[in-house]
Amino acid sequence: MEDRRSFIKKSAAGLSLAGLGMSFSASSYARILGSNDRVRVGIIGFSDRFRQSLAPAFMANAKDTNFAFVGVSDIWSRRRDEAEQYLKGKQWNDSAFFKARNNDELLDRKDVDAVIISTADFQHALHCVDAVEAGRDVYVEKPFAESLEDARKAVKAVEKSKKIVQVGSQRRSAPNYHEANDFIRSGKFGDISMVEMTWNVNQPGRWRRPKLVSEIRKEDTDWDRYQLNRPKAAWDPRKYLEYRLFYPYSSGIPGQWMSHQIDTVHWFSGLEHPRSVVANGGVYVWKDGRVNADTFTAVFDYGPDNDKSKGFQVLYSSRMHNEAGGTKEYYYSNGGMINLDTNKVSPEGGLTERFAKEMDMKPNLLPTMSLGEAAKVETSANTGGDPMTTLHMRNWMDCVRSRKEPNAPARAGFNHSVANIMATTALHTGKRVTWDSTKQDMIVT
């Protein structure tokens, strides 16, 4: 265990040193930051994800990078008070820590350089737009967007602003995933022929908040502001606190889990989007009023748009009522496979001498090997200060200073959003959904 911790610590240092000490232009910030100036960070949304993972990851790096929490914005008064109590209790707050009733109040202040956004899934993109247009660097949780309209608006605003935006796709900062990407991109793996991914749990209470639902009062929050550009609806505490169960506030499984795994497909293959997707699923077990599926399967076709003879399939499945199979990511080529659960390359399933001979071909088997020295890092979302998120947060902090592109830029978030939205549309319509690269839009057939 000590060796694992030491490796992850060394990996964090190695991934974070590049780019420090560069000069800064006046256009980089609302104010000019020197290499030793403190970076003052505002919290947008005091969520479970923030408290359990993002805050510990931030504080693990705050001293080295001279970053500090200076304030919080949350439209629920209880969350504002909890944020203050939580940070003060751990002595993680700045002495001038403030509470803002909404993002407008926070972004109007001059003493905030950057923000961390961990609000409801459907709010991420639009809150990111507001932040970069106000001149702030951003760490924004995934999914980046839950509608194409929001995704387009957000990536355009980010790229126009030149702000540093890191999307919370933390696999992109994990050493084992970097090793897998390097191995595939080197050509030694061979062409990807198929990818199988699962994310299975048995958690009836997942995304449920019954105690909080019974306690929240409409007058203590801002329901109209919460809904943003979604269809206006009557006050519903479940859609406020259990939003991941209800479309269009969340897509559920695609936005929460598939967004992590499908992002690695884009990263490793160099492809920005699927060519097509079909999907199926439903609420088969947890009949608690939710509308988002508790069981979901999608099949994607990936490959170059200009050459339909090349490509591969991605099979994604997830269920919330039986955890057999757990979280898996398997990449296959004709020579074998990469198992990202064990971080092993193996010849399993590759073309053997017997069958190659029958076709007058040569055998094509990968060696059995580990992905370098890359340690397996935890993939679960809310494990206090998990190593993967700590590395990802550090990458963002370093890039805020160096002005280099972070590991998971807004364009990567846009791309995983396209895949998620295509799959969600296929699920809801029962039809095949394709992507028109020229029009940059979905076609439902």
Summary of the structure (lengths in Angstrom):
residues: 445
radius of gyration: 22.1
end to end distance: 51.6
largest distance: 75.1
contacts: 1499
relative contact order: 0.17
helix: 40%
strand: 20%
